[in-house]
Amino acid sequence: MSASPPAPASGFRRGRLATAALFSFLGFQYATWVSRLPALKDRFYLDETRVGLLLMACGVGAAVSFPLVAHLMKRLGSRRLALWSALCLVAVLPTLAAAGNYPFVLAVALVDGVAVGCLNVAMNAQGAALESRYERATMAQLHATFSGGALAGALLASGMNAVTHSLTAHFALAAGLLTLLLASARPGLLTDEPDARAEESTQEASDAKGLRRLTGAGRAALWLGAAMMLGTITEGAMTDWSTLYLTEETGASGRLAPLGIAVVSVMMVLARLLGDRWRERWGDARVVRVGSVVAGTGLALALATGGTWPALVGFACVGLGMATVTPCVYVAAAAEGPKALTLVAATGTTGLLAGPALIGFVAGRTSLTVGMALVAVSALLVSVTARHHTWDAPPSKALTG
């Protein structure tokens, strides 16, 4: 079978911009509403436990989406699934602003979790397909745009909070911006093609050799899923709890507190822009192990020191260290096949949404400092789980771009 001719570079750039828009969309939407958790807490008189339950509702929604997303991916494809789930996430914001009671907020958070789970799998499938079709690595840069979107969402929240305390005005503006971003992404998304690897896996499963291969891939996916879950617990906690930690544990002002998310996002953007170069020089294994140790150690030292500025430095260490963990794990999962990619994306969503809820429950029974200490432990455990996976050698310079 002859090799297909290389696809034009213009197609790669167009596809990368469109997929990057999806990543930034998700980061912006998520940071928009979690950065206003203090306002939601005050409106409904919530303690840390109920805030944790609110975040847990997102995690439950993500868990519900797991058996659903495989069916939707097959029926709709990653392009259509990404667009429909993104539209749902746009609608979540004004609905959340209009919520009149806590049970309704929980229901909205549940829907948000389902939509986040669907979009997360769909957009990473788009990124993996982009790398496969054009034979160029770009996942780290795509994840940089997620952090950039989170940064933009945090900065908008800080600015809106300085102008008005109205959630309705803030979320209406954010929904409008997200709609424009989604419209710009739509034309450049890749059209789904039949997955040859999935057909080959079905044929191989009929003999013993194919069964052994599937079993090995399953074990690899489980370890990668564990690393992904621990990593996204760390990332999610920074987004969900950094604002409250700064206001309640360090006494930061309402205008300064959202900058906790901003610091993490800035460091993640910078590190992910350089992430493919680091992978080329040191390899994915070292990038993941060293990065997770930097994140966990830096945050632990900041919590032990106390104060607003040490906390911001610790958050910066988390952003720097964890930035390339998620892209590296997604690349490794994509190499194991589409089922592994779906599993890892699902566990990542679980960690991102349900993990911070666990931090809330711990904080409600102890303190938010103790809850954040668990985040530091989670980051350190990424290094442990990563040692159980056989990582590829550093990628060729020809595949970075």
C-alpha positions in Angstrom: 0.0 0.0 0.0 1.6 3.3 -1.1 2.0 6.1 1.4 -0.4 9.0 1.0 1.2 12.4 0.0 1.9 14.9 2.7 -1.0 17.2 3.5 -0.4 20.9 2.8 1.0 23.0 5.7 -1.9 25.5 5.3 -4.3 22.7 6.3 -2.3 21.9 9.4 -2.3 25.6 10.5 -6.0 26.0 9.9 -6.8 22.8 11.8 -4.4 23.7 14.7 -6.1 27.2 15.0 -9.6 25.6 15.1 -8.6 23.0 17.6 -6.8 25.5 19.7 -10.0 27.6 19.8 -11.8 24.6 21.4 -9.1 24.2 24.0 -9.2 27.9 24.8 -13.0 27.8 24.9 -13.0 25.1 27.5 -10.4 26.9 29.7 -12.3 30.2 29.4 -15.7 28.7 30.3 -14.4 26.7 33.2 -12.4 29.6 34.7 -15.3 32.0 34.2 -17.6 30.3 36.6 -15.2 28.8 39.1 -13.5 32.2 39.6 -16.9 33.5 40.8 -17.2 30.7 43.4 -16.9 33.3 46.2 -19.9 35.1 44.8 -21.9 31.9 44.5 -20.9 31.0 48.0 -22.2 34.3 49.4 -25.4 34.2 47.4 -26.4 30.8 48.7 -24.7 30.9 52.1 -22.5 27.9 51.3 -19.7 26.4 53.5 -16.7 24.6 52.1 -18.5 21.2 52.2 -21.4 22.5 50.0 -18.9 24.2 47.6 -17.2 20.8 47.4 -20.6 19.2 46.7 -21.2 21.7 43.9 -17.9 20.7 42.4 -18.6 17.1 42.9 -21.8 17.5 40.9 -19.5 18.4 37.9 -17.5 15.3 38.6 -20.7 13.2 38.6 -21.8 14.7 35.4 -18.4 13.9 33.8 -18.7 10.3 35.1 -22.2 10.0 33.6 -20.7 11.2 30.2 -18.1 8.3 30.1 -20.4 5.6 28.7 -22.3 8.2 26.7 -19.3 9.8 25.0 -18.1 6.6 23.2 -21.6 6.2 21.7 -21.7 9.9 20.7 -18.2 9.8 19.2 -19.3 6.9 17.0 -22.6 8.5 16.1 -21.7 12.1 15.8 -17.9 12.1 15.4 -15.5 14.3 17.3 -16.3 17.4 15.2 -20.0 17.5 15.8 -19.7 16.3 19.4 -17.3 19.2 20.1 -19.7 21.7 18.6 -22.8 20.5 20.4 -21.1 20.1 23.8 -19.6 23.6 23.4 -23.0 25.1 22.7 -24.3 23.4 25.9 -21.4 25.0 27.9 -22.3 28.4 26.5 -25.9 28.0 27.8 -24.6 26.9 31.2 -23.3 30.4 32.1 -26.5 32.5 31.9 -28.5 29.6 33.4 -26.1 29.5 36.4 -26.4 33.3 36.8 -30.2 33.0 36.8 -30.3 30.2 39.4 -32.5 31.0 42.4 -31.6 28.1 44.7 -28.8 25.7 45.6 -30.4 22.5 44.2 -30.9 24.1 40.8 -27.2 25.2 40.9 -26.3 21.6 41.5 -28.3 20.5 38.5 -26.6 23.1 36.3 -23.2 21.9 37.5 -24.2 18.3 36.7 -25.0 19.3 33.1 -21.8 21.3 32.9 -19.9 18.2 33.9 -21.5 16.1 31.2 -20.7 18.7 28.5 -17.1 19.2 29.7 -16.6 15.4 29.6 -17.9 15.3 26.0 -15.9 18.3 24.8 -12.7 17.1 26.5 -12.7 13.8 24.6 -13.8 15.4 21.3 -11.2 18.1 21.3 -8.3 15.8 22.3 -9.5 13.4 19.5 -9.3 16.3 17.1 -5.8 17.1 18.4 -4.6 13.5 18.0 -6.1 13.3 14.5 -4.3 16.5 13.6 -1.0 15.1 14.7 -1.6 11.8 12.9 -2.8 13.4 9.6 0.0 15.9 9.3 2.7 14.0 11.2 3.5 17.0 13.3 3.5 17.3 17.1 1.3 20.0 18.5 -0.5 18.7 21.6 1.5 20.7 24.0 0.8 23.9 22.1 -2.9 23.0 22.1 -3.0 22.6 25.8 -1.2 25.9 26.1 -4.3 27.5 24.6 -6.4 25.8 27.3 -4.3 27.6 29.9 -4.5 30.8 27.9 -8.3 30.5 27.9 -8.3 30.0 31.6 -6.1 33.0 32.1 -8.4 35.1 30.0 -11.4 33.9 32.0 -9.7 34.8 35.2 -8.6 38.2 34.1 -12.1 39.0 32.8 -13.5 37.9 36.2 -11.1 40.1 38.0 -12.0 43.1 35.8 -15.7 42.5 36.0 -15.6 42.1 39.7 -13.9 45.6 39.9 -16.7 47.1 37.8 -19.8 45.2 39.0 -20.7 42.3 41.2 -23.4 41.2 38.9 -23.0 37.6 37.8 -25.6 38.1 35.1 -23.6 40.8 33.4 -20.4 38.9 33.7 -21.7 35.6 32.5 -23.7 37.2 29.6 -20.5 38.9 28.4 -18.5 35.6 28.7 -21.2 33.6 26.9 -21.1 36.1 24.0 -17.4 35.8 23.7 -17.5 32.0 23.8 -20.1 32.0 21.0 -17.8 34.1 18.8 -14.9 31.8 19.6 -16.9 28.7 18.7 -18.1 30.3 15.4 -14.5 31.0 14.4 -13.4 27.4 15.2 -16.2 25.6 13.3 -14.9 25.9 9.7 -11.4 24.6 10.5 -12.2 21.5 12.5 -11.3 18.1 10.9 -14.0 15.9 9.4 -14.0 12.5 11.0 -12.7 9.6 9.0 -13.1 5.8 9.6 -10.5 4.7 12.2 -8.4 2.0 10.6 -6.7 1.2 13.9 -10.1 0.4 15.5 -10.9 -2.0 12.7 -7.5 -3.7 13.0 -8.0 -4.0 16.8 -11.3 -5.8 16.2 -9.7 -8.3 13.8 -6.7 -8.9 16.0 -9.0 -9.6 19.0 -10.1 -12.8 17.3 -6.7 -14.5 17.9 -4.5 -15.0 20.9 -1.8 -12.5 19.7 -4.4 -9.8 19.3 -5.8 -10.5 22.8 -2.3 -10.1 24.3 -1.9 -6.8 22.6 -5.2 -5.5 23.8 -4.4 -6.6 27.4 -1.0 -4.9 27.3 -2.6 -1.7 25.9 -5.2 -1.8 28.7 -2.6 -1.9 31.4 -0.7 1.0 29.8 -3.9 2.9 29.6 -4.7 2.3 33.3 -1.3 3.7 34.4 -1.6 6.6 32.1 -5.2 7.2 33.3 -3.9 7.2 36.9 -1.2 9.8 36.1 -3.8 11.9 34.2 -6.3 11.8 37.1 -3.7 12.8 39.7 -2.4 15.6 37.4 -5.8 17.0 36.6 -6.7 16.9 40.3 -3.8 19.2 40.8 -4.7 21.5 37.9 -8.4 21.5 38.9 -7.7 22.4 42.5 -5.7 25.4 41.4 -8.6 26.6 39.4 -11.3 25.8 41.9 -9.7 26.6 45.2 -6.9 29.1 44.7 -9.3 32.0 44.8 -10.9 30.9 48.1 -7.5 29.9 49.6 -6.1 33.4 48.9 -9.2 35.2 50.4 -9.8 32.9 53.4 -6.4 31.6 54.3 -4.1 34.6 53.4 -6.5 37.5 53.6 -6.1 38.6 49.9 -8.6 41.2 48.6 -11.4 40.3 46.1 -9.5 42.0 43.4 -6.2 40.2 44.0 -7.6 36.7 44.7 -8.5 35.8 41.1 -4.8 36.3 40.2 -4.1 33.0 41.8 -5.7 31.4 38.7 -3.9 33.9 36.5 -0.5 33.0 37.9 -1.0 29.3 37.3 -2.3 30.0 33.8 0.5 32.3 32.8 3.1 29.7 33.9 1.2 26.9 32.1 1.0 28.9 28.9 4.7 29.7 28.9 5.7 26.1 29.8 3.4 24.6 27.3 4.7 26.8 24.5 8.2 25.4 25.3 6.9 21.9 26.1 7.6 20.2 22.7 11.2 21.5 22.9 11.6 20.0 26.4 10.2 16.7 25.1 12.7 16.7 22.3 15.6 17.3 24.6 14.8 15.3 27.7 12.0 13.0 26.7 8.4 12.7 28.0 9.4 10.5 30.9 11.7 13.0 32.5 9.5 16.0 31.7 6.6 14.3 33.5 8.6 13.1 36.5 10.6 16.3 37.1 7.6 18.5 36.5 5.4 16.8 39.0 8.1 17.0 41.7 8.6 20.7 41.1 4.8 21.3 41.4 4.3 19.2 44.5 7.4 20.5 46.3 6.8 24.1 45.4 3.2 24.1 46.6 4.1 22.3 49.9 6.8 24.9 50.7 4.3 27.7 50.0 1.7 26.2 52.3 4.2 25.7 55.0 5.4 29.3 54.7 1.9 30.9 54.6 0.9 34.3 53.2 -0.4 35.7 49.9 2.9 36.1 48.0 4.4 32.7 49.0 1.1 31.2 47.9 1.4 32.9 44.5 4.9 31.6 44.1 3.8 28.1 45.0 0.9 28.3 42.5 3.5 29.4 39.9 5.5 26.2 40.6 2.4 24.2 40.1 1.7 25.9 36.7 5.3 25.4 35.6 5.6 21.8 36.8 2.3 20.4 35.7 2.1 22.2 32.4 3.5 19.5 30.2 2.2 16.5 32.2 -1.2 16.5 30.6 0.0 16.9 27.0 2.6 14.1 27.4 0.1 11.7 28.8 -2.4 12.5 26.0 0.3 11.8 23.4 1.2 8.5 25.1 -2.5 7.5 25.2 -3.0 8.4 21.6 -0.1 6.0 20.7 -2.0 3.2 22.5 -5.1 3.7 20.3 -8.5 5.5 20.4 -9.9 3.5 23.3 -6.9 4.3 25.5 -7.3 8.0 24.5 -10.9 8.0 25.4 -10.2 6.3 28.8 -7.4 8.7 29.6 -9.5 11.7 28.6 -12.3 10.4 30.8 -10.1 10.0 33.8 -8.7 13.4 33.2 -12.1 14.9 33.4 -12.8 13.0 36.5 -9.7 14.4 38.2 -10.4 17.9 37.0 -14.0 18.0 38.2 -14.4 15.5 41.0 -10.9 15.8 42.6 -11.4 19.4 43.8 -14.7 18.3 45.4 -12.7 15.9 47.6 -10.5 18.9 48.5 -13.6 20.7 49.6 -14.8 17.9 51.8 -11.4 17.7 53.5 -11.3 21.5 53.9 -14.8 21.5 55.4 -13.7 19.1 58.1 -10.1 20.4 58.7 -8.9 23.5 56.9 -8.4 24.7 53.3 -4.6 24.6 54.0 -4.9 20.9 54.7 -7.0 20.4 51.6 -4.4 22.1 49.5 -1.7 19.9 51.0 -3.5 17.0 49.5 -3.0 18.7 46.1 0.7 18.8 46.7 0.6 15.1 47.5 -1.4 14.4 44.3 1.3 16.2 42.2 4.1 14.2 43.7 2.2 10.9 43.1 2.1 11.7 39.4 5.9 11.0 39.4 5.2 7.6 41.0 2.6 6.4 38.6 4.6 7.7 35.6 7.4 5.2 36.4 5.0 2.3 35.6 4.7 3.3 32.0 7.2 2.7 29.2 7.6 6.1 27.6 8.8 6.6 24.0 12.2 8.1 23.3 12.5 11.9 22.8 10.7 12.8 19.6 12.6 13.6 16.4 13.2 17.3 15.6 11.4 16.6 12.4 8.2 15.9 14.3 8.1 19.1 16.3 6.3 22.0 14.9 
